[in-house]
Amino acid sequence: MDSTPTPSGAPARRRRVVKSPEDRRADILAAARQVFATIGFAEATIDDLAAAAQIGKGTFYRQFESKDHVLGALWERYVDAIVRITQQALQDRAEQSGEWWATLDQIMTTLIAHAVENADLHRIVYGQANAAALDICKQANHRVIDLICGYINEGAAAGAFQARHPTVAFRIAYHGIDGLLDDRISDGDPIDTDDLTADALQLVHRALGDPEPTSGRARRPAAKRATRKQTKP
Protein backbone atom coordinates (compact mmCIF):
# COMPACT_ATOMS: atom_id res chain seq x y z
CA MET A 1 0.00 0.00 0.00
CA ASP A 2 1.09 3.62 -0.56
CA SER A 3 2.46 4.99 2.74
CA THR A 4 1.38 8.58 1.92
CA PRO A 5 -0.97 9.87 4.67
CA THR A 6 -4.60 10.15 3.61
CA PRO A 7 -7.47 12.18 5.08
CA SER A 8 -9.30 10.42 7.87
CA GLY A 9 -11.77 7.89 6.48
CA ALA A 10 -10.45 8.12 2.89
CA PRO A 11 -9.39 4.82 1.33
CA ALA A 12 -5.66 4.39 0.85
CA ARG A 13 -4.53 4.34 -2.74
CA ARG A 14 -3.19 1.06 -4.08
CA ARG A 15 0.40 1.17 -5.21
CA ARG A 16 0.49 0.92 -9.01
CA VAL A 17 2.19 -2.32 -10.04
CA VAL A 18 4.32 -1.97 -13.15
CA LYS A 19 4.61 -5.15 -15.21
CA SER A 20 6.02 -5.97 -18.60
CA PRO A 21 3.57 -6.56 -21.49
CA GLU A 22 4.52 -10.25 -21.40
CA ASP A 23 3.67 -10.51 -17.69
CA ARG A 24 0.38 -8.66 -18.19
CA ARG A 25 -0.50 -11.01 -21.03
CA ALA A 26 0.30 -14.03 -18.85
CA ASP A 27 -1.88 -12.61 -16.05
CA ILE A 28 -4.81 -12.14 -18.44
CA LEU A 29 -4.49 -15.68 -19.82
CA ALA A 30 -4.33 -17.24 -16.35
CA ALA A 31 -7.32 -15.23 -15.17
CA ALA A 32 -9.31 -15.93 -18.34
CA ARG A 33 -8.81 -19.68 -18.09
CA GLN A 34 -10.26 -19.60 -14.59
CA VAL A 35 -13.15 -17.31 -15.57
CA PHE A 36 -14.06 -19.40 -18.63
CA ALA A 37 -13.98 -22.60 -16.58
CA THR A 38 -16.10 -21.05 -13.81
CA ILE A 39 -18.84 -19.04 -15.52
CA GLY A 40 -18.46 -20.19 -19.13
CA PHE A 41 -17.00 -18.64 -22.26
CA ALA A 42 -20.33 -17.34 -23.59
CA GLU A 43 -21.26 -15.62 -20.31
CA ALA A 44 -17.83 -14.12 -19.63
CA THR A 45 -17.38 -10.43 -20.42
CA ILE A 46 -14.32 -8.26 -20.88
CA ASP A 47 -15.19 -6.68 -17.53
CA ASP A 48 -15.01 -10.14 -15.93
CA LEU A 49 -11.65 -10.89 -17.50
CA ALA A 50 -10.19 -7.49 -16.59
CA ALA A 51 -11.42 -7.75 -13.01
CA ALA A 52 -10.01 -11.26 -12.59
CA ALA A 53 -6.64 -10.12 -13.93
CA GLN A 54 -6.81 -6.98 -11.73
CA ILE A 55 -6.36 -4.62 -14.65
CA GLY A 56 -8.41 -1.96 -16.43
CA LYS A 57 -10.23 -2.58 -19.70
CA GLY A 58 -7.76 -0.33 -21.49
CA THR A 59 -4.91 -2.59 -20.43
CA PHE A 60 -6.87 -5.61 -21.61
CA TYR A 61 -7.43 -4.14 -25.06
CA ARG A 62 -3.74 -3.32 -25.40
CA GLN A 63 -3.12 -7.07 -25.25
CA PHE A 64 -6.17 -8.63 -26.93
CA GLU A 65 -8.82 -7.58 -29.43
CA SER A 66 -11.56 -9.70 -27.87
CA LYS A 67 -12.24 -12.66 -25.63
CA ASP A 68 -12.15 -14.84 -28.78
CA HIS A 69 -8.50 -13.89 -29.18
CA VAL A 70 -7.87 -14.64 -25.50
CA LEU A 71 -9.22 -18.16 -25.94
CA GLY A 72 -7.23 -18.50 -29.15
CA ALA A 73 -4.09 -17.47 -27.26
CA LEU A 74 -4.79 -20.03 -24.53
CA TRP A 75 -5.12 -22.74 -27.17
CA GLU A 76 -2.02 -21.45 -28.97
CA ARG A 77 -0.04 -21.85 -25.76
CA TYR A 78 -1.42 -25.38 -25.39
CA VAL A 79 -0.42 -26.14 -28.99
CA ASP A 80 3.03 -24.62 -28.43
CA ALA A 81 3.59 -27.23 -25.73
CA ILE A 82 2.51 -29.99 -28.13
CA VAL A 83 4.90 -28.66 -30.79
CA ARG A 84 7.77 -28.67 -28.28
CA ILE A 85 6.90 -32.24 -27.28
CA THR A 86 6.87 -33.34 -30.91
CA GLN A 87 10.07 -31.51 -31.82
CA GLN A 88 11.88 -33.04 -28.84
CA ALA A 89 10.76 -36.52 -29.83
CA LEU A 90 11.96 -35.95 -33.39
CA GLN A 91 15.28 -34.61 -32.15
CA ASP A 92 15.78 -37.67 -29.95
CA ARG A 93 14.91 -39.90 -32.91
CA ALA A 94 17.52 -38.16 -35.06
CA GLU A 95 20.13 -39.32 -32.57
CA GLN A 96 18.82 -42.91 -32.75
CA SER A 97 18.03 -43.54 -36.41
CA GLY A 98 15.73 -46.32 -37.52
CA GLU A 99 13.16 -46.11 -34.70
CA TRP A 100 10.31 -44.79 -36.82
CA TRP A 101 7.46 -46.58 -35.04
CA ALA A 102 8.84 -46.04 -31.55
CA THR A 103 9.14 -42.30 -32.15
CA LEU A 104 5.61 -42.06 -33.52
CA ASP A 105 4.32 -44.01 -30.51
CA GLN A 106 6.16 -41.67 -28.16
CA ILE A 107 4.67 -38.61 -29.83
CA MET A 108 1.10 -39.89 -29.81
CA THR A 109 1.34 -41.24 -26.26
CA THR A 110 2.59 -37.92 -24.92
CA LEU A 111 0.04 -35.88 -26.88
CA ILE A 112 -2.87 -37.96 -25.55
CA ALA A 113 -1.63 -37.58 -21.98
CA HIS A 114 -1.23 -33.83 -22.53
CA ALA A 115 -4.81 -33.56 -23.81
CA VAL A 116 -6.21 -35.39 -20.77
CA GLU A 117 -4.16 -33.23 -18.41
CA ASN A 118 -5.68 -30.12 -20.05
CA ALA A 119 -9.25 -31.43 -20.06
CA ASP A 120 -10.65 -28.15 -18.71
CA LEU A 121 -9.32 -26.22 -21.71
CA HIS A 122 -10.69 -28.81 -24.13
CA ARG A 123 -14.15 -28.46 -22.59
CA ILE A 124 -14.01 -24.68 -22.93
CA VAL A 125 -12.85 -24.73 -26.56
CA TYR A 126 -14.98 -27.53 -27.96
CA GLY A 127 -17.95 -27.20 -25.66
CA GLN A 128 -18.41 -23.44 -25.30
CA ALA A 129 -16.39 -21.49 -27.89
CA ASN A 130 -18.10 -19.67 -30.74
CA ALA A 131 -17.18 -19.98 -34.41
CA ALA A 132 -14.64 -17.16 -34.34
CA ALA A 133 -12.72 -18.64 -31.39
CA LEU A 134 -12.88 -22.14 -32.86
CA ASP A 135 -11.40 -20.91 -36.13
CA ILE A 136 -8.44 -19.39 -34.29
CA CYS A 137 -7.92 -22.67 -32.42
CA LYS A 138 -8.14 -24.81 -35.56
CA GLN A 139 -5.44 -22.74 -37.23
CA ALA A 140 -3.14 -23.51 -34.30
CA ASN A 141 -3.91 -27.25 -34.52
CA HIS A 142 -2.61 -27.43 -38.10
CA ARG A 143 0.91 -26.68 -36.87
CA VAL A 144 1.04 -29.95 -34.95
CA ILE A 145 -0.51 -32.10 -37.67
CA ASP A 146 1.75 -30.67 -40.37
CA LEU A 147 4.83 -31.25 -38.23
CA ILE A 148 3.97 -34.92 -37.66
CA CYS A 149 3.02 -35.39 -41.31
CA GLY A 150 6.49 -34.22 -42.30
CA TYR A 151 7.87 -37.02 -40.17
CA ILE A 152 5.41 -39.50 -41.68
CA ASN A 153 6.60 -38.55 -45.17
CA GLU A 154 10.21 -39.17 -44.17
CA GLY A 155 9.29 -42.54 -42.67
CA ALA A 156 7.35 -43.54 -45.77
CA ALA A 157 10.34 -42.65 -47.96
CA ALA A 158 12.52 -44.84 -45.72
CA GLY A 159 10.05 -47.72 -46.09
CA ALA A 160 8.83 -47.72 -42.49
CA PHE A 161 5.23 -46.72 -43.21
CA GLN A 162 3.41 -48.70 -45.90
CA ALA A 163 0.02 -47.01 -46.28
CA ARG A 164 -1.18 -46.13 -49.79
CA HIS A 165 -1.20 -42.43 -48.89
CA PRO A 166 0.63 -42.24 -45.53
CA THR A 167 -0.15 -38.65 -44.56
CA VAL A 168 -3.81 -39.02 -45.53
CA ALA A 169 -4.03 -42.21 -43.47
CA PHE A 170 -2.38 -40.49 -40.52
CA ARG A 171 -4.67 -37.46 -40.70
CA ILE A 172 -7.72 -39.73 -40.67
CA ALA A 173 -6.39 -41.59 -37.63
CA TYR A 174 -5.32 -38.38 -35.86
CA HIS A 175 -8.67 -36.66 -36.30
CA GLY A 176 -10.47 -39.82 -35.18
CA ILE A 177 -8.39 -39.99 -32.00
CA ASP A 178 -8.82 -36.26 -31.41
CA GLY A 179 -12.59 -36.54 -31.82
CA LEU A 180 -12.76 -39.46 -29.40
CA LEU A 181 -10.71 -37.55 -26.84
CA ASP A 182 -13.03 -34.57 -27.10
CA ASP A 183 -16.08 -36.83 -26.62
CA ARG A 184 -14.59 -38.55 -23.60
CA ILE A 185 -13.40 -35.31 -22.03
CA SER A 186 -16.79 -33.67 -22.61
CA ASP A 187 -18.53 -36.59 -20.88
CA GLY A 188 -16.52 -35.88 -17.75
CA ASP A 189 -16.24 -39.58 -16.91
CA PRO A 190 -12.92 -41.03 -15.73
CA ILE A 191 -10.51 -41.73 -18.58
CA ASP A 192 -8.06 -44.64 -18.45
CA THR A 193 -5.31 -42.88 -20.38
CA ASP A 194 -3.19 -46.00 -20.84
CA ASP A 195 -6.06 -48.08 -22.23
CA LEU A 196 -7.17 -45.31 -24.58
CA THR A 197 -3.57 -44.80 -25.71
CA ALA A 198 -3.16 -48.50 -26.51
CA ASP A 199 -6.26 -48.40 -28.74
CA ALA A 200 -5.12 -45.17 -30.39
CA LEU A 201 -1.68 -46.55 -31.18
CA GLN A 202 -3.16 -49.72 -32.61
CA LEU A 203 -5.32 -47.58 -34.91
CA VAL A 204 -2.32 -45.54 -36.07
CA HIS A 205 -0.27 -48.70 -36.66
CA ARG A 206 -3.02 -50.24 -38.74
CA ALA A 207 -3.59 -47.03 -40.71
CA LEU A 208 0.09 -46.74 -41.60
CA GLY A 209 0.55 -50.38 -42.55
CA ASP A 210 2.42 -51.88 -39.62
CA PRO A 211 2.73 -55.63 -40.32
CA GLU A 212 2.27 -56.29 -36.58
CA PRO A 213 -0.26 -53.66 -35.43
CA THR A 214 -1.19 -55.54 -32.27
CA SER A 215 2.39 -56.04 -31.12
CA GLY A 216 3.56 -55.15 -27.62
CA ARG A 217 5.12 -51.92 -28.82
CA ALA A 218 1.62 -50.42 -29.09
CA ARG A 219 1.76 -50.13 -25.28
CA ARG A 220 4.28 -48.41 -23.10
CA PRO A 221 6.51 -50.70 -21.01
CA ALA A 222 4.75 -51.69 -17.79
CA ALA A 223 7.36 -49.92 -15.67
CA LYS A 224 6.56 -46.60 -17.31
CA ARG A 225 2.78 -46.91 -17.36
CA ALA A 226 0.78 -44.75 -14.98
CA THR A 227 -2.98 -44.64 -15.26
CA ARG A 228 -4.33 -41.14 -15.31
CA LYS A 229 -7.92 -40.48 -14.37
CA GLN A 230 -9.74 -37.39 -15.56
CA THR A 231 -12.92 -36.33 -13.82
CA LYS A 232 -15.26 -33.44 -14.29
CA PRO A 233 -14.30 -30.59 -11.92
N, C-alpha and C positions, 0 to 999 in steps of 0.2 A: 504494500500500500504506500501511497505518497505520504511522506512524513510532514508535509506542509500543513501548518495549523489551519483549521477550518472553523467557520462560525459555529457556535453552539447549535446542535441539532441538524446541521447540514451534513449530508453524506460525504464521506471521504472519496476523493477521486481515485479511480484505479490507475495504477502505473501502466502506461502504454508499453506493451510488449512488442519489441521490434524483432521480426523474423524474416528470414530470406523467403523469396517467392517459392522456392522448393519446399521449405518447411510449411508454409501456409497451404500449399497444394496438398501436401501429405496430411495436414490436419483436416482439410475439407474432405478428403477421400475417406479417412478413418471415421469421421463423424457421419458422413453420408451412408457408409455401409451399415452403421448401427441404426440410423434413422430409417433407411429402406427396409431393414430387417424387422424393425419394430412396428412402424405404422404403415408400411407399404410404399412402393415406388409411386403409384398413382396418386396417393393421398399426400405425399410429401411435397412441401413447397420450398421455394428458395429461402423464405424466412426460417423455416424449420432447419434447413441445412446450415444457414449462417449462424443461427442461434446455437446449434449443437457444436459448431466449430469455434464459437465465441469470437465471431468476426462480424463486420457490417456487410450489408448487401453489396456495397461498392467493392469491397475487397473480394467478395465471391466472384463478381462479374469480371474482375481483373484476371481471374484464373480460369473461369469456365463460362461458356455462352449460355448454358442451360443445364438442367438436371439430367437431360439425356446425355450430354457430354460428360457429366460426372460419372454416370453409370458406365459409359463407354471407356472412360479412363480407368475405372476399377477393373473392368474386364481386360483392358489392355495390359494392366499390371499383372493380372492373373496369367494372361497369355505370354507375357515376357518371361515369367517363371518357367512356363512350359518350354519356351524356346531355349532357355538356358539349360534345362534338363536334357533336351534333345541334342543340343550342340555338345554338351559334355559327354553324352553317350557316344556320339559320333567321333569325338576326339579320342576317347578311350579306345574305340574300335580301330582307329587309324594306327594306334600303337600295337594292336594285336590283329593283324590282317587275317581274313578268312572266316571270321565269326559273324557272318551276315545274319543268321537267324537269332543267335544269342543277343546281338545288339538290338535287333528289332523287338525282341521279347522284353529286353530291359527298358526300352523306350515306352512301349505300350503299358507295361506293368507300372512304371512310375507315373505315367500320365493318368491312369485310372485311379491310382491312390491319391494323386493330387486333386482330382475332380471330387472324390468323396470327401477329402479333407476340407474342401471349399464348397460344401453342399449349400450353405446359406446363400452364397453368391449365385450359384446355379439357380436356386429357387427364385431369386429376385429377377435375374435376367430372363429366364425362360417361362416364368410363371406370372410376372407382373409388368415387364418392360413393354413400352409401346413400340410401334414400327420403327420410329426414328432411332431409338436406343438399340433395338435389335440389329438394325443395319450397321451401326457403328461396331457392334460386337462381332457380327459375322465377318466384317472386313479384317478384324484382328485374327479371327480363327484361321483364315486362309494362310497366314504366315506359317503356322505350325504344319498344316497339311502339305503345303508346298515344300517345306524343308524336308519332311519325311519322304515325300515323293521323289525328291532328288536322290535320296539314299536308295530308294527302291529301284530307280532307274540304274544306278551304279551296280546294285546287286544283280539285276536282271542281265546286265551286260557281262557280268562275271559268271553268269550261269547259276546263281544261287536261287533266284526266283523264276518259276517256270510258267506263270500264268500267261494267258494269251495276250492280254493287255495289262501288265503288272500294276501300273499306277491307277488305272480304272478299277481294277479288282481291289486294290488297297483302299481307294476312296469309298467304294461301296461298303467295305468292311468297317472302315473308320466311322462313317456316318451312322451305320447300324449300331455300333458300339456306343457312340455318342448319344444317339437317340434313346437307347436302353438305359444308359446312365441317367439321362434327364428324367425318364419315366420313374426309375427307382428312387431317385432323389426327391422328386416331386411327391411321391407317395408318402415319404417320411418314415417308411418302415426300415428296420435294421438291414444293413447291407453287409453280406459276407464278402469282403473285398477280394479275398484269395480265391473263393469259388467263382465269383464273377470274372476275375482275371483269367482263370484257367479256361473258361468257356470262350472268352474274348480272344485269347491267344490261339485256341484251336480254330476259331473262325478265320483269323488272319492267316494261319498256316495253310488251311484248306484253300482259301482264296488265292494265295500266291503259289500254290502248287507244291507244297512240301510233300515228299513221298511218304513221310511218317507223321501226319498231322496230329496223331494222338499220342506221340511219344512223350516221355517224361520231361523233356525240355519245355513243354508247354506249361509247366508249373515251376515256381521257384523252388530251390532246394529247401527241404523241411526246416533246416536250421535257420533259414532266413525268413520263413513265413511268419507273419503276425497278423491275425485276423483283426480287421478294423470294423467297427460297428458304427453306423451313422444313424442317428435318430433325429426326429423332428424336434427343434428347440421349443 
